[in-house]
Amino acid sequence: MIRVVVVDDEEMIRSAIVALLALEEDLDVVGEAANGADGLDLVRDQRPDVVLLDLEMPPTDGIEVATQIEAPIRSVLMTRHARPGVLRRAMAAGIAGFVPKSSPVSALAQVIREVAAGRRYVDSEVAAAALDAEACPLSERELDALRLTRRHAAVADIATTLHLAEGTVRNYLSSAMTKTGTSSRHEAAEHAYEHGWI
């Protein structure tokens, strides 16, 4: 049996996935959680083979959660918004599978099997789009500042969180705005998000 944990903040979707996966003879859903923190606790307690993670779960996203899951447990990211930049971030974080939420459950079950067997799976349309997507022009610090901006943090809070001076944070944000051709830090953060860079 392949032991699976499902982490998704949308209860109806999570419940449907759990119920449908339970019909597969070789899959055992050993737990479900509505957010990343509870999901990590569940993973540490249950030690599943595979964790299904929703990309967008406040306050942290599925990619951030995946970076805290230790091998040999493997992660599969599920998303409605399969943006190419997100795929790059997911692969860099060591995520073994990347699946649009529009996939049928039978396909999701097969991905779980592939990933549990040590292979990787990326949806073919997402992979093709990723090859055509522009590379991220932003530095890691600029991305950090934009992530926090997207969470509605003030410049002073960003500076505290990143252990930087406020002026330095403003410089990073100004540079990010220039590189993205946007007129505010919030627009730059949304631009980076839409491209899957944050």
HELIX and SHEET records of a PDB file:
HELIX    1   1 GLU A   11  LEU A   21  1                                  11    
HELIX    2   2 GLY A   36  GLN A   46  1                                  11    
HELIX    3   3 GLY A   62  ALA A   66  1                                   5    
HELIX    4   4 PRO A   84  ALA A   92  1                                   9    
HELIX    5   5 VAL A  105  ALA A  116  1                                  12    
HELIX    6   6 SER A  124  ASP A  132  1                                   9    
HELIX    7   7 GLU A  140  ARG A  150  1                                  11    
HELIX    8   8 VAL A  155  LEU A  162  1                                   8    
HELIX    9   9 GLU A  166  THR A  180  1                                  15    
HELIX   10  10 ARG A  185  GLU A  194  1                                  10    
SHEET    1   A 6 LEU A  27  ALA A  33  0                                        
SHEET    2   A 6 ILE A   2  VAL A   7  1                                        
SHEET    3   A 6 VAL A  50  ASP A  54  1                                        
SHEET    4   A 6 ARG A  74  THR A  79  1                                        
SHEET    5   A 6 GLY A  97  PRO A 100  1                                        
SHEET    6   A 6 TYR A 121  VAL A 122  1                                        
END                                                                             
